[in-house]
Amino acid sequence: MSPRLILILALVAIGSAAGVSVITWLVVQPQTTPISGSGTAAINSASDEEKRRYSEQFFGGNSDRDIRGGQEMKPRW
């Protein structure tokens, strides 16, 4: 292989690695930490509200439904 071909392949490899790094950084960008008094509390409170609703939906179930009327599970000891 000629030295020119090796140089071209090395430059292409470096360029593609840099491109993949930039794309990965854009996709997996870390969340910014809120700065006191910067007005980011409204965004975080909406996020907290979503988390609360999701946990209530997942763990809470229907509060109007009687879940004690069915068969009870007995311990296996």
N, C-alpha and C positions, 0 to 999 in steps of 0.2 A: 504494500500500500504506500502511496506517496505521502509525503509529509503534509501536502496541501489538503488531501482527503481527511487525514487524521485531524487536522486543525478545524476543518469544516464540521466534522462529526462532533468534536469536542464543543464547539460553539453552539451547535444545535442542541446538544445534551444540556449545556448550561442554561440556554434560553428556555428549553421546555421545563427544566426543573424550577426555574424562576417563575414561569407561568403557572405551574401547578401550585407552587407555594402561595402565590397571590390569590389564586382561586380558593385554595383551602382557607386562607386567612379571611377572605370575604364571607365564606360560608360558615366557618366556625369562629366567628368573632366574639371575644369575651364581652359580657355585659359590663357596662360602665357602672361604677359605684356612684350613688347619689351624693351630691355635694349639698351641705346644709344651706337652706335658703335659696336653692336654685330653681325651685318650682317643680322638681321631679317627684314630689310626694303624690301629686295627682295621678301620675302614671303608675306608681307603685301601689297606690290604694286600689286602682282598678284591677291590677294584677292580683292583689291580695283578695279582692272580692271574687275574682274568678276562681282562685284556689279554694276559697271557703265554699262557694256554690258547688264546685266539683266534689269536694270531700263530703258535703251534705248529700249530694245526689248519690254518691257511691256508697257511703256508709249509712246514711240516714234512712233511706227507703221511704215508703209511704207512711206517714205518722198516723193517718186515719185508719189504717188497716190493723186488725187484731192478729198479731202473730203468735199469741199464746194459745189459741184454740186448737192447734194441730198437735201432732205427736211430738212428745218431748224426747230429746236425746238423753240416754242414760250413760253415765261414765263407764269406762271399760275396766274398772278395777275391781 
